[in-house]
Amino acid sequence: MLGRPNVRSGIVGSGFAAAFHFEAIRRVFSVRVLLRGVYSPNHNNSAFFAKERGLKVWDNLDSFLDAIDVIHVCTPSYVHEEIVIAALERDKYAIVEKTLTGYFDDGNVDFNGANAPKETALEQAGASVERMRTAEKQRHWAFYRAAAFGEKVESDSSLAADAISTIYAGYVSAKCVGTKIEIPHIM
């Protein structure tokens, strides 16, 4: 496999989405993806998932993140933000299974997503726009090329300013080619 750079990758989660990402990773052709293993708080599931695929099981998210370049976040949506922020703070690339994030409270009928706090998510997304993508309708190979070659991942996507998931999606569900993303005033 001469001429193809190595990119260290890992999967957080051990369910259906993780299995799908595992298969997608195996089909990346532009770089050699070194799948370093899987991390999940559910150790029984991650052990089974890893054994079936010949992967290492990690028992600590921090050490796992230190060992990879690209993370596939395949967990329930309500924990995406915490994991993604931890990865982005370490300058890792993050591919996040849909839905990116959302409102996970009591389901009050009076809830208005436009009024939900977005500052933390926006701050992290804005600072990390080149290193984060959603797994929905994405071409993973471009992400690996960016990690391997230090290329800039740019977007021609526009933002909708409603719920936090929409805001995140505007930053991250874009094509991996095109013009730089314009960040409109949305608060």
N, C-alpha and C positions, 0 to 999 in steps of 0.2 A: 504494500500500500504506500509506495513512495509518492512524495509530492502532496500528500494530504495531511494537513495539520491535525493534531490531536486536540479534542475538546473534552474535558472532564464533565460528566453530567450525572445527575442523580434525581431520584423520584421521591417526593414526599407524598405518602398515601399508599394504600395497598389494596384498593378495591378495583371496580370495573374501569374507572378512568385511568388508573395507574397501569392496568394491563393494556389498555388502548395506547397509552403513551409509550410503553415499552415496545410495542410492535412498531409504532411510528419511528422511534429512535433507531430501531434496527434497519429501517429503510432510508436513513439519511445517507446520501452518497457524496456530498461535496467535501466532507471532512470525516475523519475517523472519530466517532463518538466512543469515548471510554466511559461506559456506564459504571460508576463507582459503587452503586448500591441503592438501597431503599431505606427510608426512615419513616416510621409511623409510631404514634403514641400507643397504638394497638399492637403490642409486640407479638401476639399470637398470629395475627393476620400478616404482619410484615415478615415473620419467619416463614410462614407458608408461601407467601408471594415470592420471597427471595429464593427459597429452596427450589421451587418449580422452575426458576429462571437462571439459577446459578449465580445469584447476586449476593453481595455482602449486606448484612443487616446492620444498620447504625442505630445506636441507642441514645444518641445525643444530637439534637439538631445543630447546635453550634459547631461541633467538630465535623459534622457532615457538610455544613456549608463551607467550612474552611478547606475541604478536600475537593471542591467542585468549581466549575466555571458557570454552568447553566443548571438551574433547578426547574424541575417540572412539579408544579404544585397541583396535586390530584387529591385534595382533601375536601371535606364538606365546606361549602362556601363561607360559613360563619367563622372559620379560622384562616381563611386566605390572607386577610390583611396582615395579621400578626406574622405569618411566615414570610410573606412577600417583603414586608418592611425589613425583617431581619436579614433577608438575602440582599436587598438593595443597599442596605447600610454597609454591607461587606463588598459592594461593587460587583455583585454577581448578576447574571442575566436570569430573568424569571419568565417562565412560560406557565401561565395560570389557566387551569381548566375553568370553563364557564360554570356558573356565573362568577364573575370576579369577586364581587362583594355585594352587600345589600343590607336591608334592614331586617334584623333578626330579633325583634322585641315581641311584645304581646299581641301584635296584630290589631291594634286599636284602629277603629274605622276612621277616626279623625286624623290619622297620620298623614302628613304631606311630605313627600320625599324632598321637595324643594327647600324645606326648612330643616332637614336633618343636617347635623354637623358634618362638614366636608373638609375642614381645614387640614387635618392630619393626612387624609388620603390625597388631597390635592398637592400638599407640600411634597410628599414622597413621590407621587406620580410625576409632578413637574420636574423634580430634581433627577428623575430616573427614566425619563421618557424614552431614551435610547436603549434601555436595558430590560424593558418589560413588554410582554405581549400576552394576549389571551390565546388559548388554544383553539378557540372557535374560528374556523376558516383561515387558519394561518399556515404559512409554509415554514416549517421548523428549520429547514436547511438554511434559510437566510439568517436565522438567529445564530446557528452554529458558525456560519461564515463570519458573522460579526464578532463573535467571541474569539474565533481562531485567528483572524486577520486584523483585529482591532478596527474593523469597519464601523462606520456610523450607520445605525438603522434609522431611517427617516420615514416620515409619514405624510400622506396627503389627506388624512382623515379630518373631518370636522367634528366639533363637539356639540352634544346636546346637553342642556344644563338643567336636568331634572333631579333624579335620584343619584346617589353616590355610585351605584353600579353603572349608570349611564355615563357619568363623568369619567370613571375609570375606563370604561369601554372606549370613549372617545380618544383617550390617550393611547390605548394599547391594542385596539382591534383594527389596526391600520395595515395597509400594504407595506411591505418591507422595502419599497422603492418609491421614489417620488420626491416631492418638495418637503421642506421642513414643516413641522406642525406649527400652526398658529394657535396660540393659547388666548382665547377671547376672555373678556371679563365675564365671569359667571356667578359671582357672589352677589 
